[in-house]
Amino acid sequence: MKVAVTGLNNVDSPGPGVPVIRGIRDSGKFDGEIIGLLYDALEPGAYLGHVANRSYLIPYPSGGTEAFFNRIAEIHSIEKLDVIFPTLDAELFAFSKLSKKLEELGIKTFIPTKEQLILRGKDKLFEFCEKNGIKAPRNILASSPNDIYSQPKDFTFPLVIKGIFYDAYIANNFQEASGYFSKIASKWGLPVIIQEFIKGDEYNVVALGDGEGGTVGAVASKKLYITEKGKGWAGVTIKDSDLIETSKKIIEVLEWKGGAEFEFVKNKEDGEYYLLEINPRFPAWVYLAVGAGQNLPFAALQLALGKKVIPFEDYELGKIFIRYSWDLITDMKKFEEISVKGVLTNE
């Protein structure tokens, strides 16, 4: 068994690849090898011997799906991959488009369809929530900085300025909003989302959909520490039926296939939960679900292999994750190996 995983970047805005691999290995039922797929030669997960057996550089999907597919096919000719586990938002459209071609090679995936990715997009989220009776902050889609000045009159500062894929900033005035607009547009393209700011505590749910409307598992957590980039650096599992049931409803309506993260804020004014985002993959904190009794990464692997998985019914409360960093010391030869040859072996 050979499983390829992306997202081994474990820095200030960590990718989910390393915790996904930890979950698979911790299952005690995985007898195989992990192959890392890297977009950058300095992704730390590639240098951790207990994470990936071997790692390969691949081109960004934005460079064209043909070159992207050809590189994966080249790696497959060497490794004979059984499953590819994409873990990053920006690559999922490419993998979804290529899923049939990958299947023809003998490589399985378990990821959202192109249609599902579009429906949960940040530019479609408010419309989706309105249609399905889910509370969400109002927003407008801005194609130029001038759109910031034509926002609805009842939109008051602070406002949230968000990218279509990543990044979000809180703007307290028009000048800040315009600056954040330009910063996000240059990095992630248009449109930029101008969203109503709701003050309150942030909550998250990590979940796994079976592709037929059923929920295999779902774990709710509350953020305990948030970085300047808005990333949860510590969190604790909680039990809240409203959070879990709303997440299950979303999975049912979308017939969601694969991992997902639902981000909520609990409005301090009315005590109601508002859905901020649907991230179409497991979050970097997915290992908390493993520690709480729901090994969602390994369950997703089983589904990719066409096996039946019994849904999880419960999880432990009060389990805390605290993210940390340390200095990994390695040899320059390893960096040269992945940079020049495009492959790094940890054996």
Secondary structure, DSSP 8 states (H G I E B T S, - for coil): -EEEE-----SSS--SHHHHHHHHHHTS---SEEEEEESSTT-GGGG-TTT-SEEEE---GGG-HHHHHHHHHHHHHHH--SEEE---HHHHHHHHHHHHHHHHHT-B-----HHHHHHTSTTTHHHHHHHTT-----EEEESSTHHHHTS-TT--SSEEEE-SSS-EEEESSHHHHHHHHHHHHHHH-S-EEEEE---EEEEEEEEEEESSS-EEEEEEEEEEEE-TTS-EEEEEEE--HHHHHHHHHHHHHHT-EEEEEEEEEEETTT--EEEEEEESS--TTTHHHHHTT--HHHHHHHHHTT----------TT-EEE---------HHHHHIIIIISEEE--
